[in-house]
């Protein structure tokens, strides 16, 4: 098989995610690499303006299916039937899913449609922080994904070990590309030296003094991201530092994994906590920050932490799966135990008190990201893997 496929025919690939924002926020550069390689690409997700934008701006086919993150048996069945019909009609050589719901539906539909190469990238395990029936169901879903696909990938080495140790996937059927991550970091986009950053303007818009030190969090503002511990640790910091602000960039969950009432009240009442509900360009907020903080309970491989590193930001994060691959403890940041607000406060205090430590770790973080997580390198590895799998190697 040559580069384009058997007999010169272009390799037909379908990428499937649950919500279209995954394509635009995490996979946009990877899509460009796939198209530049001459692959005939189709994109599938639930409907949304992001999917419409990709269809109109790129030469790709898009197919919208009503997928939702939560369990919805009737809607899920309809989505499964629609996806199976689509796969049979299009006769893809490879289907590649990411995110849990898309992963399960793609594994089932791909098997039913006899797609020869079916792959999935695990990006974190929802069931780790669940209990009872929901934990069992989501855990079994991950196991089924591992069994039905021809091969799987983890976006970090610690996540691969966890999945193997938990007997979710056979060790021969799961691997990691390069140093990990879903799509690396666009180093041209996340560049701290760009003259276009309007730091003073952004701070003024948020109501942050020019002299204030800024701690930033980027992600879903939920309990399992460690927001409760972050707010408690920030309260402790404020007892000794009046010139520190906290910026939270990301949506609040109103149904699943909501924050305790007292934490929500604190978020509203504390004038040094600033919530940015959605940001298509999180780098604009990273540009005004001094410390990145991600006290998550679980991760696959958090892209935001290496994006922050690319912006010369040191990190304070938890010692959990995925984060141990994205932070070099003591060099690019500080790792603390999960669900430990006191340890988190001590690590943040250490960073706040020492500008030299922040600058040293920030420079090391940028160098480490450039060396290991350049999006161009990661995305090239993904494209090479498609051609290898299509050849049957």
Secondary structure, DSSP 8 states (H G I E B T S, - for coil): -BTTBGGG---EEEEE-SSTHHHHHHSHHHHHHHHHTT-EEEEEES--HHHHHHHHHSS-EEEE----SS--HHHHHHHHHHHHHHHHHHT-SEEEEESHHHHHHHHHHHHHTT-SEEEEEE---GGGG--HHHHHHHHHHHHHHHHHSSEEEESSHHHHHHHHHTTSS-GGGEE--TT--SS-B-TTTS-TT-TT--HHHHHHHHT--TT-EEEEEES-BSGGGTHHHHHHHHHHHHTT-SSEEEEEES-B-SSSS---HHHHHHHHH-TTEEEE---S-THHHHTT-SEEEE--S--S--HHHHHHHHTT-EEEEESSTTHHHH--BTTTEEEE-TT-HHHHHHHHHHHHH-HHHHHHHHHHHHHHHHHH-BHHHHHHHHHHHHHHHHHT-
